[in-house]
Amino acid sequence: MLNRRQIIGGMAAAAAGTAFTWKQANRLMADEQKTDKRPLIISTWPFGKAGNEKALATMQNGGSTLDAVEQGIKVVEDSGNTSVGLSGRPNAAGYSQLDSCIMHGPDHQAGAVCAIEGIVHPISVARKVMEETPHVMLAGEGARWFALQHGIKSVDVQADQAKKSEFLAAKKLNSSSEAKPGSAENHDTITMLVLGPDGTISGGCSTSGLANKIPGRVGDSPIIGSGLYVDNEVGAAGATGVGENVMRYCATFLIVEFMRQGMDPTMACQKVIERIAGMDPRNKKDLAINFIALDKQGRFGAAGTDDFPHSVTYPGFSEVLTVKAT
């Protein structure tokens, strides 16, 4: 196994302009991206770190991997984040519509909600859909009705829509208030993957979606196989970024399939970005897509079309790591 000095030396060579590329540096770093410690938790963006730590504490207190995913994501939904939960930037009509999903490896269970309004914790609704209905996805008013029937914390929709006049006024005065897809102001998703001590894998996503989206727009986050995919025999993958550029390629499903073929998580994420970039006519950076993944062996990784910070946590370790653009 390569040590960190060799990896850093390779990165220094890349910075000096030698033939050693950042992609090679990422692949060398992947040799260190493995742990025997459990639970192993990986999530998108630096704001995922607090959620990871809650997920770890949940499992250390006897919770399941599903409990860990739900409780960890709820931390971010409650955090005032501008792209997750009711604090997220509103749609073009000035109010929030949220998307979420959850998936559990055993029995290949899944639940999701999309375009739900006035619900504080859409991740909890997604879990209820999975565990208490024969369905996988509920949408819009039906999803809100279901959430209220199950006592999920909510706010008055009219009160939430009170953002509208302020938002629309600001938009009229300053067009820059519209966060661009993939921009620092519009990092849109908390996606979290958890590998438990017994090898059980669970994952979840939650988002308010792209700022200024057309009301009713749904991105990749609640779509199984796009924003999230879990296979308990292989591993799991999650996405963040511009959902349209993820969902058209069933990206997380494909990452898991590449891991099934023997790729490590980092390579599988990179391979999917290369596949998408090879099919899409736009410049790769304009795709604004990022992926995280872990496998059954405790390997973990990430890749993005730009430098991509993500959070990794396991007993004795909790850090924000950054991979260079693929």
N, C-alpha and C positions, 0 to 999 in steps of 0.2 A: 504493500500500500504506500502510495506517495505521502510524504509528510507535508505539513503546511509550508515549510521553508521552500520545498521544491515548487509548490503551487505558486507561492508569492514570487519566487524567482521567475517562473514562467510568465506571470502577469507583468512583472517588470520588463521582461523582454518584449512583451506585447506593446507596452507603453513606449519602448524605445524604437518601435517600428520594425521589429524583426518579423520573421515568418510565423512566429507563435501568435495565433489569433486569440481574440477574446472568447470565441466559441470553444477553442481548445482549453483555455483557462477554465471556462465553465465546466467542461467535461472532466477536467482534473479535479475540480472542487467537488464534483458529484461523487468521487471516490470517498470523500470524507462525509458525505451527506447520508449517513446511516447511523442508527442507534439501536442498541438492544434494550434501551429503557422504554418502559410503557407507563402511562399512555403517551403516545406521540401525537402532537397536534400541530397542524399547519394551517395558516389562514392568510388571506390577502391583505396587503397594505400594513403600514405601521399601526393603524388603529385596531388591527386584529389582535395585537399583543395582549391587551387587557382582557379581551374575550377568551383568548387561549388560556390565560392564567385562571380565569373563572372556570373554564372547562376542566382544567387539570384539578383544581380544588374540588370540583363537583365529583369527579371520579375518585379522588382520594378520600372523599367522604361517603363512598359507597354507591354513587350514581353510575348509571350505565353510559355507554357511548352516546346514546340518544339524548339522555339527560345533559351530558356534557355539551353536545352541539347546541341544544336549545338554550341552555343557561348561558353559554358563551356568547351566542349571537344576540341574546336579549341585552347583554351588557352594551353592545354596540348600538342596538336599536334605541337604547335609553341615553346614549352618550351626547346627544346634540349634534351628531354627525350630519354634514350637509348633503349626504347622498344615501343615507340609510335611515329608515324609520320616518316618523311624521315630521322630524326636523329637516328632512331632505328638501332640496330645492324643488319647488312646485312645477307642475306641468304648464303648458301654454295658457291654460285657463286660470292658473293661479292657485291650484290646490294639489294635494298629494294623492297619488295612487301608488300603492306599494305591491311588490311582488316577492314571493318567497317559496322555497321548497325545502324538503328534508328527505333523506334517503337512508335506509338501514340495510346493511348487507345481508343478514340472515333473512331468508324468504324474499329477498329482493323487493322490499317494501318501499313505497314512495308516496308522498303527499305534497300538494302545492296549492297556492292561491295566487291570483293575479288581479291587478287593477282593483285592489281592495282599498276602501276608504275609511278613515277614522279609527283604525285599529292599531293599538300601540305596539303589539308584538305579533306581526304576521307569521313569524317562525313557529309560534305556538299554535296558530290556526292550521298551518301546514301539517304539523304533527297530529292534530286532531283529525284532519281529513284522512291521513294515513291510517290512523289507529281505530277510528270510529265510524268510517264509512266504507262502502265498496268502491269508492271513486279514487282517482289520483289528483284531479284538479277541480277547484271551484273558482269562479270568476265574479268580479264586480259586486253588484248588490247581493247576489246569492251567497258569495263568500262572506260579506259583512253580516248578513242574517245568520249564517251558520256560526260565525264567531260570537255573536251576541247570544245565541242560544246556548253556547258553551261557556259563557261567562268570561270571555277573553277581554282584557282591559281595553276600553274604547274612549273616544272623545266624540262630542257632538260634531257631525259632519259640517254643519253650518258654521260652527266655531272654527273648524280647521280651514274652511273656505274663506274665513275672514282675512286670511293672508292675501286673498286675491287682489283687492284694491291696492294694497301696498306694493305687491309684486308687479302688477301691471303698470302702476305709476312709475316705479323704478325702471322698468323695462322701456317705457316710453321716453324717459329722460336719458337713459344710458343703455344703449344696445349692448354694451360689454357685459351687462348683468346676465346675459344668456351664456351660461357656461358651455364651452365647446366640448363635444364628445372626446373623451380621452384626456381632457385637460386636467391640471392639478385641482381645479375647482369641481371636477365632475368625476372623481374616482368613485364609481357608483355602487360597489358591491362588497359586502362582507361574505366571503365564502370560507367555510371551515371544514376541515377533514380531521377525523379522529380515529386512530388505531388503538384499540384497547388491549389490555394484558392477555386476553384469551384469543386475540386475533380478530375480534369483531371490528368491523369498520362501519362508521356512520359519517354522514356529511350534511351540510345545510348551506343555504344562501338566503340573503335578505337584502333588499334594495328599494330605493325610491325611484330608481331608473334614471334615464337621462333627464337632466334639467330641460325645461321648456318643451318636453315631448308633447305630441298630439294626445289629448285625452283618450284613453283606451289603448294606447301603445303598450305592448308587452315585449320585453327583451328576452334575453336568453336565461335569466336567473331562475325563473320557475319551471323551465323546460328540462325535463329529465333527459340526459344525454347531450344537452347543450351547456347550460350553466353548471350542471353537477351530474356526476355519474359515479355510482359505487357498485363494485362487484366484489363480494366477500371472498372470492377465491383468488383475486388478483390484486386489487387496490382501488384507489379512488382518484378522481380529478375534479378540479373546479376552475371556474373562469371568472374574469372581471374585465371590464373595458366596454367597448361598443358591442352591444348584444347582437345586433344584426350580423356582424362579422364573425360571430361565434355560432349562432344558431343555424346559419345556412350550411354549415359544414359538420354539424353534430360533433363538435370538437372534443368535448370531454369523453364521450363514448369512444372516440378514436384514440385518444390518449391511453385509455385503459386497455384497448385492444392492442396497441403497440407494446404496452407493458406485458400483456399476456404472451406476446411473441418473444419476450426476453429483454426488451429495452428497460433501462433504469428510468425512474421518473423524470429526471432532467432531460435525458435524450428524447423521451417520448413527447414531452412538452415542446421541445425544440422542433422535433420532426413534424408535429402538427402545424406549428407556425409556418414552417417551410412549405408544407403541403398547401396550406391556405394561400400563402403569398404566391405560390406558383400558379394558382388557379384564378386569383383575383387580379384584375387589371390595375388596381391602385398601387401606389408606392407602399412598401411594407409598413413603414412607420405610420402611414395614414390609416392603417387597419386598427390601431390602438387596441390590441388584444393581449391578454396576459393569462397565464395558467399556473396552477399549483397541482402537485400530485404526490401521493405516497403509495407504497406497495406493501404487500403482506410481510415482507422481510424487514420492514422498518427503514427502508430507503425513502428519501423525500427529495423533492426538487421543484424548480419553477423556471419559467421562461417568459419573455415578453418581447413585444416589438419595440419597446423602449426599456431603459433601465427600470427594473421592477423590484421594489422593496416588498417583502412579505415576512410574516412572523412565524417563528418555529418555537415550540415549547415541548419539553419533556422533563421529567424529574431532574432537578439540578441545573436546568438550562432554559432560558427564555430570552430570545433575542430577535431583533429585526435584521434580516439578511437581505442583501441586494444582489441580483444577478444583472449582468450587463445585457444590453439588447441583443437578441438573437439575429 
